[in-house]
Amino acid sequence: MPYFKVRNLHAIIVNYFTCFTLGSILIGESPISRDLLSQTWFPYAAFLSLAFIIFFNVNALTIQKVGMIITSIFQKLSLIFPVLVGLVFFNEAGSTAKYVAIPLTIVAIIMSNLRNKHDEEAMLTIKKYWYLPILVFAGSGLIEVMLFYVQHTGKVGSAGLNFTSTLFFLAGVWGIIILTVIRQLKFTKNEIIAGIVLGIPNFFTIYLIIKGLDLGWDGSVLFPINNIGVIFFTAIVGIIAFKEKLTKINYIGLLLAILAVYLISQ
């Protein structure tokens, strides 16, 4: 976010501690306790926290080099990973409607995100930084699969809020360590504000995924619906707050997204 004079890593760290604070408020106390290391989910929280700090920075770099639209598309397409894991490894119920809905969701994601001809051309002409969208795709997929795995296998159980808050805290700690090593442990006002604004939706996105899985939602249903929900929220905010004009292809994408949700729910 160089335009706002905000360094990515600094804002991301504030974002993670904002998430941790929100979790602690909802729990009623800090989830960081003496028996933290003995929790069955702690190793997964530690691993995910490192993945968070790494791939959040990869996302930020990809946005700078390739653009928001392309980054967003590849990030949302990562739903393929948890969907396949759910269907193949956890024997989630499949149906003709669901198998049609999955590729339909992918098409909807691409069509609803493209804003103009330049975006369409960018999808076809990524040359110098072609590896960054791939890393976004793989990193987002890894995180989603791990979240799915720890909840589906009972590693987290009813401690979803503690697990979520702890991994955000650890991600923030990883970030502080990095800043200490590179001697940039100083935050500006803009970085703090940006981190807080980013942290609120980030926390609830991850927490609601964990909560949905805990309530028994199939991953092959939850992750597509989650990504489609983000599409609609982004579109609404863009239209209302930023006066964006959607193209015909965007509206077609949104209609396909509605159809995909309907098919997935069958």
C-alpha positions in Angstrom: 0.0 0.0 0.0 2.7 2.5 -1.0 0.1 5.1 -2.2 -1.0 5.6 1.4 2.6 5.4 2.7 1.8 2.1 4.5 4.4 -0.7 4.6 2.8 -4.0 4.0 4.4 -6.0 6.7 3.7 -3.4 9.4 0.0 -3.1 8.5 -0.3 -6.9 8.4 1.2 -7.3 11.9 -1.2 -4.7 13.3 -4.0 -6.6 11.4 -3.0 -9.9 13.2 -2.9 -8.3 16.7 -6.3 -6.7 15.9 -7.7 -10.1 15.1 -6.2 -11.4 18.4 -7.8 -8.6 20.4 -11.2 -9.3 18.8 -10.9 -13.0 19.7 -9.9 -12.2 23.3 -12.9 -9.8 23.6 -15.3 -12.5 22.4 -13.7 -15.2 24.6 -13.8 -12.9 27.6 -10.1 -13.4 28.4 -6.8 -14.0 26.6 -6.5 -17.4 25.0 -2.7 -17.4 25.7 -2.6 -19.5 28.9 -0.1 -21.7 30.7 -1.5 -24.9 29.1 -1.3 -23.5 25.6 1.6 -25.7 24.5 -0.3 -28.9 25.6 -3.4 -28.1 23.4 -3.8 -30.7 20.6 -4.3 -27.9 18.1 -1.3 -25.8 19.1 1.2 -27.2 16.5 -1.3 -26.5 13.8 -1.9 -23.0 15.0 1.9 -22.4 15.1 2.3 -23.8 11.5 -0.7 -21.8 10.2 0.6 -18.6 11.9 3.8 -18.9 9.9 1.9 -19.6 6.7 -0.3 -16.5 7.4 2.6 -14.1 7.8 4.4 -15.5 4.7 1.5 -15.7 2.3 -0.1 -12.4 3.4 3.1 -10.7 2.4 3.1 -12.7 -0.9 -0.5 -11.5 -1.5 0.5 -7.9 -0.8 3.5 -8.1 -3.2 1.3 -9.7 -5.8 -1.2 -6.9 -5.6 1.7 -4.4 -6.1 3.2 -6.2 -9.0 0.2 -7.8 -10.8 -2.8 -5.9 -9.5 -5.7 -6.4 -7.1 -8.0 -8.1 -9.7 -5.7 -10.9 -10.7 -4.6 -11.4 -7.1 -8.2 -11.6 -5.9 -9.1 -14.1 -8.6 -6.2 -16.5 -7.9 -6.9 -16.2 -4.1 -10.5 -17.2 -4.5 -9.8 -20.0 -6.9 -7.9 -21.7 -4.1 -11.3 -23.1 -3.0 -10.5 -25.9 -5.3 -8.2 -27.4 -2.7 -10.5 -27.8 0.3 -13.4 -28.9 -2.0 -11.3 -31.7 -3.5 -10.0 -32.7 -0.1 -13.5 -32.9 1.2 -14.9 -34.9 -1.6 -11.9 -37.2 -2.1 -10.4 -37.8 1.3 -13.2 -37.1 3.7 -15.9 -38.7 1.6 -18.3 -35.8 1.7 -21.6 -36.3 -0.1 -21.3 -35.6 -3.8 -24.1 -35.0 -6.3 -24.5 -34.0 -9.9 -25.6 -30.6 -8.9 -22.5 -30.1 -6.7 -20.1 -31.3 -9.4 -21.7 -28.8 -11.8 -21.6 -26.0 -9.2 -17.9 -26.3 -8.5 -16.6 -25.4 -12.0 -19.5 -22.9 -12.3 -18.2 -21.2 -9.1 -14.7 -20.9 -10.7 -16.2 -19.3 -13.8 -18.3 -16.9 -11.6 -15.3 -15.9 -9.7 -13.3 -14.9 -12.8 -16.2 -13.2 -14.6 -17.4 -11.2 -11.5 -13.9 -9.9 -10.8 -12.9 -8.7 -14.2 -13.6 -5.0 -14.5 -12.4 -4.0 -17.9 -10.6 -5.1 -21.0 -7.2 -4.4 -19.4 -8.0 -6.9 -16.6 -8.9 -9.6 -19.2 -5.6 -8.9 -21.1 -3.7 -9.1 -17.8 -5.0 -12.6 -17.2 -3.4 -13.7 -20.5 -0.2 -11.6 -20.4 1.3 -12.1 -17.0 4.9 -12.7 -17.8 7.5 -11.1 -15.5 5.7 -12.0 -12.3 3.8 -15.1 -13.4 4.9 -17.0 -10.3 3.3 -14.6 -7.8 -0.3 -15.5 -8.6 0.6 -19.2 -8.5 2.1 -18.7 -5.0 -1.1 -16.8 -4.0 -3.2 -19.7 -5.3 -1.0 -22.4 -3.6 -0.7 -20.5 -0.3 -4.4 -19.7 0.0 -5.2 -23.3 -0.8 -2.7 -24.6 1.8 -4.2 -22.4 4.5 -7.8 -23.4 3.7 -7.0 -27.1 3.6 -5.2 -26.9 7.0 -8.2 -25.0 8.5 -10.5 -27.7 7.1 -8.3 -30.5 8.3 -7.9 -29.4 11.9 -11.6 -28.8 12.4 -12.8 -31.9 10.5 -10.5 -34.2 12.4 -11.5 -32.9 15.7 -8.2 -31.2 16.6 -9.9 -28.0 17.5 -13.3 -29.2 18.7 -15.2 -26.5 20.5 -12.1 -24.4 21.0 -12.4 -22.7 17.6 -12.3 -19.2 18.9 -9.2 -20.0 21.0 -7.5 -21.7 18.1 -8.3 -18.8 15.7 -7.2 -16.1 18.2 -4.0 -17.9 19.1 -2.8 -18.4 15.5 -3.4 -14.7 14.8 -1.3 -13.8 17.9 1.5 -16.1 16.8 1.4 -14.7 13.3 1.8 -11.2 14.8 4.7 -12.4 16.9 6.4 -13.9 13.8 6.0 -10.5 12.2 7.5 -8.7 15.2 10.5 -11.0 15.1 11.0 -10.2 11.4 10.8 -6.4 12.0 13.3 -6.8 14.9 15.8 -8.6 12.8 15.6 -6.0 10.0 15.5 -3.2 12.5 12.3 -1.6 11.4 10.3 -2.0 14.6 8.4 1.3 14.3 4.8 1.8 13.2 3.3 4.9 11.7 -0.2 6.1 12.4 -1.4 5.1 8.9 0.0 1.6 9.3 -1.9 1.2 12.6 -5.2 2.4 11.1 -4.7 0.3 7.9 -4.0 -2.8 10.1 -7.1 -2.3 12.2 -9.3 -1.8 9.2 -7.9 -4.9 7.6 -8.0 -7.0 10.8 -11.7 -6.8 11.5 -13.0 -8.5 8.3 -9.9 -10.8 8.3 -10.8 -12.2 11.8 -14.4 -12.8 11.1 -13.7 -14.5 7.7 -11.4 -17.1 9.3 -13.5 -17.5 12.4 -16.7 -18.0 10.5 -15.0 -20.7 8.4 -14.0 -22.5 11.6 -17.5 -22.1 13.1 -19.2 -23.3 9.9 -17.1 -26.5 9.9 -17.8 -27.0 13.6 -21.5 -26.8 12.9 -21.2 -29.6 10.4 -21.0 -27.8 7.1 -19.2 -29.8 4.4 -16.0 -28.2 3.2 -17.1 -28.7 -0.4 -20.1 -26.5 0.4 -18.7 -24.0 2.8 -15.7 -22.8 0.9 -17.4 -22.1 -2.4 -20.3 -20.3 -0.6 -17.7 -18.3 1.5 -15.9 -17.2 -1.6 -19.1 -16.3 -3.4 -20.2 -14.3 -0.4 -17.0 -12.3 -0.5 -17.7 -11.6 -4.2 -21.1 -10.2 -3.4 -19.9 -8.2 -0.5 -17.1 -6.7 -2.5 -19.4 -5.9 -5.4 -21.9 -4.2 -3.1 -19.2 -2.1 -1.3 -17.7 -1.2 -4.7 -21.0 0.0 -6.1 -22.2 1.9 -2.9 -18.9 3.2 -1.5 -16.8 3.7 -4.6 -19.4 4.2 -7.2 -18.0 1.4 -9.3 -19.9 0.4 -12.5 -20.1 -3.3 -13.1 -19.8 -4.5 -16.7 -22.1 -7.0 -18.4 -19.6 -9.8 -17.8 -19.6 -8.9 -14.0 -23.4 -9.2 -13.8 -23.3 -12.5 -15.6 -20.7 -13.7 -13.1 -22.8 -12.7 -10.2 -25.8 -14.5 -11.7 -23.7 -17.6 -12.2 -22.6 -17.3 -8.5 -26.2 -17.3 -7.4 -26.9 -20.4 -9.6 -23.8 -22.0 -8.1 -25.0 -21.4 -4.5 -28.4 -22.9 -5.4 -26.8 -26.0 -6.9 -24.4 -26.5 -4.0 -27.2 -26.3 -1.5 -29.1 -29.1 -3.3 
